[in-house]
Amino acid sequence: MSEPQPHEIIWNLTSAYVSSRCLHVVAELGVADQITDEPLTAAELAAGCDVDPAALGRVLQLLAAHGIFERAGDRFGHTAASQLLRSDHPMSMRAFPRAMGLPLFWKAFGNLEHSVRTAAPALETVEAAGAWAYFQDHPSEAQVFGEAMTAKAGADIGAVLGAYDFSRFNTIADIGGGRGHLLVALLDAVSSGQGILFDLPEVINNLTIKHDRLTALAGDFFADPLPPADVYLLMEVLHDWTDEKCRAILGGIRRAAPPGAKLLIIENILSDYQPDPRGHILDVIMMANTGGRERTQRQLADLLDSSGVHGVTVIETAGPMRIVETSAA
């Protein structure tokens, strides 16, 4: 296939939100859950979703053109990508497009110009108190968001575990570790060692995941003391926050860490020479929604240095995430 012409690049990117919005809607409706081994017509799928069959068919045709669902005449079957939209798939990503399509985030991106003009999160024009306060008042949307973060992390966990030897640590603390999927996968991968999952009470009190070597600890990493551990994990935590807030998180870890403890920061480290746009997409998402950012290796090293944390080693993984290893104390 030939490279797209300049006008095609502009057209495709200008209209990209149309396809993504179709994906949000189809994920919300649960269309993929209805398709098993045999393709179904748009009318059959629409009946199960209580929507208009002709309109749903047009949306599915667009998604099929992107490789999400396979179109055969008037019927739609699964592709490897649409299988991931099933709720029962072991690597289900259905929650991720559902979360990106939540009114809170969709409206925030409609106000992206606010972020560009002011450097403040566009989300604040929709919810002045910010996303975390919003989710406390909207538990059903918070549930979708939590599932989305779990789904996103699930795609990266294998690459992280394959790139680093965690077996040498006796106690592993996952700070802001959400639903604990990284920590449980890590404990499953090593034969010994204890895990501590630290997150807000509303997260810890609603945990569904369990492991006989995992201790769940509720707290606020801006206000409460963190547990002692041999290694601290921060997976996609610092990118949610401004440098000032990150220094507060890192300060809490330094105060808690015993001598010799390690800190592993797992994030999408930006490169000026990397053509993969995923890190830059996440960077703009953070700018619009939280006021945080994806950082370059230099920016992260400067942040750590200003927090009293010195000596950085960057470890590549098989995915977009990188592991930044440094001293915790």
KARA-V246499 format. One record per pair of residues at least 12 apart in sequence whose ideal C-beta (glycine too) atoms are under 7 Angstrom apart, sorted by the first residue. I is the first residue (numbers start at 0). J is the second residue. If there is no record, write none. Layout:
[[I & J] [I & J]]
This chain:
[[18 & 61] [18 & 65] [21 & 58] [21 & 61] [21 & 62] [22 & 62] [22 & 67] [22 & 96] [23 & 96] [23 & 97] [23 & 99] [23 & 100] [24 & 58] [25 & 58] [25 & 62] [26 & 84] [26 & 93] [26 & 96] [26 & 97] [27 & 97] [27 & 100] [28 & 48] [28 & 50] [29 & 48] [29 & 86] [30 & 44] [30 & 48] [31 & 81] [31 & 84] [31 & 85] [31 & 93] [32 & 85] [32 & 86] [33 & 47] [34 & 75] [34 & 76] [34 & 77] [38 & 71] [38 & 74] [38 & 75] [38 & 76] [39 & 74] [39 & 75] [40 & 73] [40 & 74] [41 & 55] [41 & 56] [41 & 59] [41 & 73] [41 & 75] [44 & 75] [59 & 75] [63 & 75] [66 & 78] [66 & 80] [67 & 80] [67 & 81] [68 & 81] [90 & 153] [90 & 154] [91 & 150] [92 & 150] [94 & 143] [94 & 146] [94 & 147] [94 & 150] [95 & 147] [95 & 150] [95 & 151] [97 & 143] [97 & 147] [98 & 143] [98 & 144] [98 & 147] [101 & 140] [101 & 143] [103 & 122] [103 & 125] [103 & 126] [103 & 130] [103 & 133] [104 & 288] [106 & 125] [107 & 121] [107 & 122] [107 & 125] [107 & 287] [107 & 288] [108 & 121] [108 & 287] [110 & 124] [110 & 125] [111 & 287] [114 & 286] [114 & 287] [119 & 290] [120 & 287] [120 & 288] [120 & 289] [120 & 290] [121 & 287] [122 & 287] [122 & 288] [130 & 288] [130 & 289] [135 & 201] [145 & 177] [145 & 178] [148 & 177] [149 & 177] [149 & 178] [149 & 180] [152 & 180] [152 & 181] [152 & 234] [153 & 180] [155 & 318] [155 & 320] [156 & 180] [156 & 181] [156 & 184] [158 & 316] [158 & 317] [158 & 318] [158 & 320] [159 & 265] [159 & 316] [159 & 320] [159 & 322] [160 & 184] [160 & 185] [160 & 188] [161 & 316] [161 & 317] [162 & 314] [162 & 315] [162 & 316] [162 & 317] [162 & 322] [163 & 314] [163 & 322] [165 & 185] [165 & 189] [166 & 189] [168 & 192] [168 & 229] [168 & 230] [169 & 192] [169 & 193] [169 & 229] [170 & 192] [170 & 193] [170 & 195] [170 & 228] [170 & 229] [171 & 185] [171 & 192] [171 & 194] [171 & 228] [171 & 229] [171 & 230] [171 & 232] [172 & 195] [172 & 197] [172 & 225] [172 & 226] [172 & 228] [172 & 231] [172 & 232] [173 & 194] [173 & 196] [173 & 197] [173 & 232] [174 & 197] [174 & 220] [174 & 225] [174 & 231] [174 & 232] [174 & 233] [174 & 236] [174 & 252] [175 & 198] [175 & 220] [175 & 233] [175 & 236] [176 & 196] [176 & 197] [176 & 198] [176 & 232] [177 & 198] [177 & 202] [178 & 206] [178 & 208] [179 & 196] [179 & 206] [179 & 208] [179 & 213] [180 & 208] [181 & 232] [181 & 234] [182 & 194] [182 & 196] [182 & 213] [183 & 208] [183 & 210] [183 & 213] [186 & 210] [186 & 212] [186 & 213] [192 & 212] [193 & 212] [193 & 214] [194 & 210] [194 & 212] [194 & 213] [195 & 214] [195 & 216] [195 & 226] [195 & 228] [196 & 213] [196 & 215] [196 & 216] [197 & 216] [197 & 218] [197 & 220] [197 & 225] [197 & 226] [199 & 217] [199 & 219] [200 & 217] [203 & 215] [203 & 217] [204 & 217] [220 & 248] [220 & 251] [221 & 247] [224 & 255] [225 & 251] [225 & 252] [225 & 255] [226 & 255] [227 & 255] [227 & 257] [228 & 260] [229 & 260] [230 & 260] [230 & 261] [230 & 263] [231 & 252] [231 & 256] [231 & 260] [231 & 262] [231 & 327] [232 & 263] [232 & 265] [233 & 264] [233 & 265] [234 & 265] [235 & 265] [235 & 266] [236 & 248] [237 & 264] [237 & 266] [238 & 266] [238 & 285] [238 & 291] [238 & 292] [238 & 293] [239 & 285] [239 & 289] [239 & 291] [240 & 291] [241 & 290] [241 & 291] [242 & 302] [245 & 302] [246 & 305] [246 & 306] [249 & 303] [249 & 306] [249 & 308] [250 & 306] [252 & 327] [253 & 307] [253 & 308] [253 & 327] [253 & 328] [256 & 327] [256 & 328] [257 & 328] [258 & 328] [260 & 327] [260 & 328] [261 & 324] [261 & 326] [261 & 327] [262 & 308] [262 & 325] [262 & 326] [262 & 327] [263 & 322] [263 & 324] [264 & 323] [265 & 320] [265 & 322] [266 & 293] [266 & 320] [266 & 321] [267 & 281] [267 & 293] [267 & 319] [267 & 320] [268 & 294] [268 & 295] [268 & 296] [268 & 299] [268 & 313] [268 & 321] [268 & 323] [269 & 282] [269 & 293] [269 & 294] [269 & 295] [275 & 319] [277 & 319] [278 & 293] [278 & 319] [281 & 293] [296 & 313] [299 & 323] [303 & 325] [308 & 325] [308 & 326] [309 & 326] [310 & 325] [310 & 326] [311 & 323] [311 & 325] [312 & 324]]
